[in-house]
Amino acid sequence: HPPLPPGPPAEPIIGHMRKIQPEDQENQFYEWGKIYGKRRDDGVDKGASFYSIGKTFQKLRRMLQDYLNLKKSVRYQPIQTREARVLLQNLMSAEVERDNFIRRQNFVVNLFLTAIIMRLAYGHQATSDEDPYVHIIEGVSYGLSNAGSPGGTPVDYLPFLRHFPAWFPGAYYAGFARDNKIAVETMHQYPYEQAEGKAKPSFLSYHLEALDREGPDGPDAVLDIQGAAAVLFCAGAETRWCFIQKLKWYSAVPLGVPHRSLKDDVYRGMFIPQGSLIIANTRGMTLDERVYPNPQSFNPSRYLPKPEGNNEPHPIGPFGFGRRICPGRHLADASLWIAIASILATFNISKTIGEDVVASQVNHALFNVASALETNRRKT
Ligand code: HEM
């Protein structure tokens, strides 16, 4: 078969497990991309034979896409606007609590995104930090962020380890996954139990009503609905952003979601064996100097058309590619735009005395981010 894609040498059996660092992988892959990457590709070849998981995948995908397409996303703007007002109020009260300002600020921004997706997925309105749905997503989030890096744990290479107890060498993460399974199960079950008979309009209620009306389309009809609503909630709430500390605007998912090739494939003369873990080097793409001159500098006006900006392409990689591209991308862009525009309209942001930050430029920078999003929205 043709040669494997270029990369750092692998070790026997465990492959790249010890080479992939547990944290900050996006920057490691960015550096590897500079060393081993041959050329810039605009995306994964459409002809590549990454098989999807069949009929169930297609059904869930259709349910999500139908709910989140561009036209439908526009209808959710009243929800986003309402939550943006709550965000503003919360930011104002966060300002008073100066001690834990940054932590609180992240929390309220995350709450903004969680609240929107909670309404859409389940028709639920969170009224306090103690809301059960907030706890559910925190539990899932803990599981996701502590379950080991993709391709960086022994169970990725030796899947049989998942049957071993956590104390067995190499089986820690399998045990961790088992321990945290309850969080995922709760995310599937709890909203479904709450929805019975009293749900406000939502993704879940829409599909449950259709099920009542039309009957099940298969033995797993209820599980499919629970699963699709859970993935919607989780994906929509987990893509958080923080906008003050770094003053940099990074993707919330810098390496996308890893995929596995289901059969041997050849991509541009390189052999991709069955079972390979495929991770998109999204961070590397957004920092490609050939496309984004001086990529590390925070300059959102780079995306604006000339002469105001540099007319650099709006990055598409952060939302994934092909048939699994993020179906929530229209909603996500609109949420950002509404939040940023609302903040700019109501707050003055100025430099914190004594701190080495460029906060004095934040107003201008946020304005440019909003303009860039608007330009992109119009193009779409
Ligand atoms: C800036 C925010 C967001 C980013 C950067 C982002 C990015 C991504 C990425 C990289 C994937 C994986 C694509 C792949 O498998 O290749 C994904 C999947 C997904 N996203 Fe998003 N997303 C964002 C916001 C949202 C929101 C707000 C929602 C819900 C309304 C959402 C719903 C989903 C769903 C349901 C999937 C799974 C799709 C599937 O497996 O077929 N995302 N997203």
Boltz pocket constraint, residues with backbone or C-beta under 6 A from the ligand:
constraints:
  - pocket:
      binder: B
      contacts: [[A, 61], [A, 64], [A, 68], [A, 117], [A, 228], [A, 231], [A, 232], [A, 235], [A, 236], [A, 237], [A, 239], [A, 251], [A, 252], [A, 253], [A, 255], [A, 256], [A, 257], [A, 258], [A, 317], [A, 318], [A, 319], [A, 320], [A, 321], [A, 323], [A, 324], [A, 325], [A, 326], [A, 327], [A, 328], [A, 329], [A, 331], [A, 332], [A, 333]]
      max_distance: 6.0
